[in-house]
Amino acid sequence: MNILILFEMKFKQDRKIFTGILDYYGFKKITETSYSTDLSAIEFDEFKRKIKEKNIKKGFIMIIPLCKGCYNKIETIGKEILSENKWYVVL
């Protein structure tokens, strides 16, 4: 399952902890506050559980799962990013 993460956090320590979790699960950085990866259903559930355990108080985390059909329909303009041998561009 392709996952897109968008987030905003007030405290640097919260961002550091959260980006460490993203790195652990192999998320690729798109911008400072957006990341993407492909996770199995089990990994996705575990990832969500770990995030909820951190109890971020000042900010938000938006988790956007993309089905293969939607992922393949992404149209982009701008910065090129290489992800698993597929080039795509971020708007």
Buried (B, 14 or more C-beta within 10 A) or exposed (E): BBBBBBBEBEEEEBBEBBBEBBEEBEBBEBEEBBBBBBBEEEBBEEBBEBBEEEEBEEBEBEEEEBEEEEBEEBEEEEEEBEEEEEEBEBE
